[in-house]
Amino acid sequence: MSQEPLGLDALTLEDGHLFHDRKGRPRPLPAAGAPLADTHGHLTCLRRHDASVAVCRAALAGVRLLVVPVDPVDELPRKWPTPQALLDWLDAQVERGARRLEECAAHGMVPPVPAGWTGRLPDLVESIRIIAGAHPYGAPELDADALARLDALLASPRCVGVGEIGLDFGPYNEVPADVQEGAFRRQLRMAHERGLPVELHIRDAQDDPTAAAHRLAVRVLEEEGVPEQGCDLHCFTSGPEVMGPFVELGCHVAFGGAATFRKSDDIRDAAAACPADRILSETDAPYMAPVPLRGEECEPAMVAFSAACLADAREEAGVATREETYAALWENAWGLLMG
């Protein structure tokens, strides 16, 4: 098989730094105390980054687990004609990413090993998985054909969960709440039937002090039951009081780039309050790149900055050392999605 030219410019490594901000200034890679996990990164939605380059860069940043959400309504058949075509594309990106990593190794660039880490250390290219589910925006189109596509995705050996599913009452939504709730319940039941965890997308309306979407989601989970394999409240952007009922139900809570923003004290408070066995890291790439890379297209490698922020917030709050938070982020992700 011919070797695809790497092109170090594709990795922005001309000066030896993996990350650069919008002004081209290098931003050092935070030193992680454990392998990194991006539990929710939309590899299929990258616009500026080549997906195989993103896989390579993620590995070089210390990411050892990546979970890619795929949507049977939004992405099929608009982007790919069939579920198998999407899965074949992902396989190809992982293979190309592996070849890029081989060439990087020939130049002396290899994935970092956390100092003192003696636990599980898988290669990223062996630990890229998917979850599958219809986003709330696609709820009206979750018909028999879409459910058949979802079934095919859930049957893939790469699939480790159902998601992202849930409720969105935010500014971009035009789908009635009852339609969203119906699709949410239907897919939640599919997770129960297949013994899979779920990743939830829950967004309240702007300036809604009642957190109506989150309250309804709690009621749905109470009535339908949290899947035995687990539940992840993806891209959490509220405070401890909104998080609390989900934690009481046994849900995990995933924090991404928004936790790093200057005005996100409430999110950092939630991260500090989250039980050690429930906290997760993610990017939601290509959205919400973390500080100091805000304004760039987010990619899975950038989970390094979000994880560092969570570790700092929890240490500053006196609830855990940075090393303890890093270890928890990794072990929780692996246990929920790969265990």
N, C-alpha and C positions, 0 to 999 in steps of 0.2 A: 504494500500500500504506500503510495507516495506521501511524503511528509508535507503538510500544509505549512507554508512559511508563517512563522509566528508574528514577526513585525513587532518589535518591542515598543514601537510608538502606539500600537493598539492597547498596550498595557499601561501606557503613560509612565514607563520606567526609565526614560532616557537619563534622568538624574538620580536613579536609584530609589525613588519614592513611589509608592503605589498610589497614593492619594494626593490630589491637588484641588484647591478651591477654585472658585469661579475666576479669580484673578491669576490663576496659574501658580499660586504659592504652594509649596509642598506642605502636607499635613502628615506628621508622623503617625505610624500605625500604633494605636494603644497596645500596651503589653497586656495580653489576656492571661488569666490564671487558670484557664481550662480551654478545651476546644470550644469553638463557637457554633451556634445553631441559628439559622434563619428559618423559623417555623412557618413563614408565610412570605414568599417572594415570587412575584409574578414574572417569571422568566419569559413567558409568552407575550408579555406586554411591553417589553423594552423597545424604545424607539431609537435612541442614540447609541446604545450599546449592542454589539453583537452578542448573542446569547452564549456562544461557546467561549468568547473572551470573558464574559461575566462569570462563567463557571471557573475559568482559570484564575481570574483575579480573586474570586471568593476563596479558593483554596489557598492562594498565596497570602491572604489576609488571616488565615487560621480557621475558616469555616469548614466544618467537618460533617454538617448535616444541612440539607436544603430541602424544604417542602414547597412545591410549586402548585398553586391553585389553578384548576382548569374549569371552564364553565361550558356546560353542554348547550346553553342557550346563546350566550354572547359570542362564544368563539367557534361554535359549530352550528351550521356549516359556513359561517361568514369568513373565518380565517382558514379553516381546514375542512375538507369535505366530509370527513368521517372521523370517529374517535381514533381509529387505527392510524390515520394519517397524522393526527396530532401526536400520538405516542411515538410514531416513527420519527417525526421531527425532533422530539425531545431526546430520543435515543441518539440521533445524529449529533445533536448539540453536546451531549455528554461525551460521546466518542471524540469529537473535535476538541473539546475542552481537555480531555485526557492527553491527546497528542500535543496540545499546546503546553501542558504541564511537563511532558517529557522533554520538550525543547527548552523550556525554562530551566529544568534540572541540568541540562547540558551547559547552561550558562551560569550555573551555580545558584539558581533561584529555586528554593523548595519551600513547601508549606512549613510554617513555624511549629515548633513543639513547645508548648507552655512549660516554663521553667518548673521543675519539680513534679510535673504531672506524671502519674504512674497508672492512670486509669485507661479506659477505652480510647483509642485514637484511630478511628477508621479513615480511609481515604474518602474525600468528598465525592469523587466520581463513582464510588460504590454506594453512596448514601444520598442520592437524589431521588426524592419520592414525589408523588402528587397527592392532592386531595381533589375531589370533584363535587361540584354542586352548583346550583343556579343561584346567583346573586339576587337579592330582593328586587332589583330593577327588572330582572327577567321573569319575575313570578307569573305575569299574564301569559307567557309563552311556554310555561312548563306543561306542555301537552304530552300526549302519548309518544310522539316521536322524540321529544326532548328527553323524556324519561327513559326511552330505549337507549339513547346516546349516553345518558348518565349511567345506566346499568352497565354498558360496555366499558366505560371508564372505570367504574368501581371494581370491575372484574380484573383490571390490569394488575400484574404483579407489583407494579410501582405504587399502587394506590394504598394509602394508609389512613384515609378518612373521608368524611363527607363535609364539603364546605367550599367556598364560604357561603353560608346560608343565614337567614335571619330577617331583620327588620331595618328599614331605612326610612326615617321621616325627615331627612335632611333637605337642604335647599335644592338639590338636583333631582329629587324624586317626584314622580307623577303617578305612582302606582298606589291605589287605595289600600288602606291598612288591612282590610279583611282579605284582600287578594294576597298580599304579602304573608299574612298569618297562615293562610291555607297552604301556600307553598312551603313555608317554614315547617309546619307540622308534618307535611307529607314527607319531606326529606329527612326530618328528624326520625320519623318512623322507619325510613329506609336504613338509617344508621343503626337503629335498634335491631332490625331484622338481620343485618349483615355483621353485627358485632364490631362496628367501627366507631371511633371517636368523631366528634364534629368540631369544626371551627366556625364560630359565629361572627357575623357582621351585624353590629347593632349601632345605629346612629340616631340620635335624637334630633328634633327640629332645633334650629338655631334659637338661642335664648329661651329654651323650654326649661323652666325651673323644676318641672315635675319629672323630667327624664322619662317621658311616656314610652318611648321605644324600649328602653331598658326595663321598665316596670312590666310591660307586656311580655317581653322575652322571659322574664323570671316566671311569670304566670304560666306561659307555655311550657317551660321546662318543668315546673312543678306538676302540671297536668299530664304531660307526655312522659316525664321522667328523663333525667340526665342519662345518656348512654353509659352502660357499664364500663366501656373502654375509655370514657372521658369526654370532656368538653373544654374547648379553648375559646375564651372571649378575646377575639383577635383585634389588634390595633386599638387598644384601650386608651381613651383620651379624656376620661373624666376623673373625678376625685374618689377618695376612699368610701364616701357614703353611697355612691352608685355601685362601686365594686363589691361592697360588703355582701349583698344578698347572693351574688353569684359564687363568691367564695364559700358561703354557708351551704350552697348546693353542691360543693365539691368541684367547681370549675377551676381550670387554670386561667391565668390572665396574661396576655402577651402585650409587651410594650415595644414600640418602635421609635422612629425618629422624632415624633412629636414630643417625647419625653425630654429631648435635649433642647427644646426651644426656650428662649429666655423667659417667656411668660407662662411656662407650663408648670408652675409650682404645684398645682393640684394633681397633675399626673405624677410628678415625682413623689408627692405625698402618698399617692396610691401605691406606687412602686415600693416605697418604704414600708407601707402597711401590709403589703401582700405577704401571705405566709410563704416561708422559704420553699415549701414543697409544691407551690402553685405558680410561681413566677416563671415567665418565658420571655425570650427575646425574638424579635422579628424585624423585618424592614418594611414590608408591604411595597417593596420595589415594584414599579418605578416611581412611587409616590413618596413624598415627605422625607427627602434626604436629611440626615441628621446634621446638626452643627458639628464641625465647622465646614461642612460641605453643602449646606443648605443652598438651594437654587440649582444644584446639579441634578441630573437624572439619578435617582436612587438605584442602587444595585445591591445584590446580596452581600458583597464584600463590606458594605458600609455598616452591617450589623456590628462590626467591631466598635464603632463609636457609640451606638445605642447601648450595647452591653456595658461599655465603660461608664456611661452615664448612670445606668442602673446600679452598678457596683459602687460608684461614688455616692449616690443618693442614699443607699442603704447603710453605707459606712458612716456617712455624716449624721444619719439619724440614730446611729448606735445600735442598729438591729442585726448587723452582720458585717464581717470583714469583707473586703473586696474579693479575696480569694474564695470565701464561702459563697458569695453571690455568683461568681463565675461558675463554680462547681454546681450550684443549684440550677442555674440556667441550662447548663449542658445536660445534667442528669434528668431534669424534668422533661426536657424536649425529647431525649432519647426514650425515656420510659413511656411517655404519652404516645409517641408516634412510631417508635421502632420496637418497643418492648413486647 
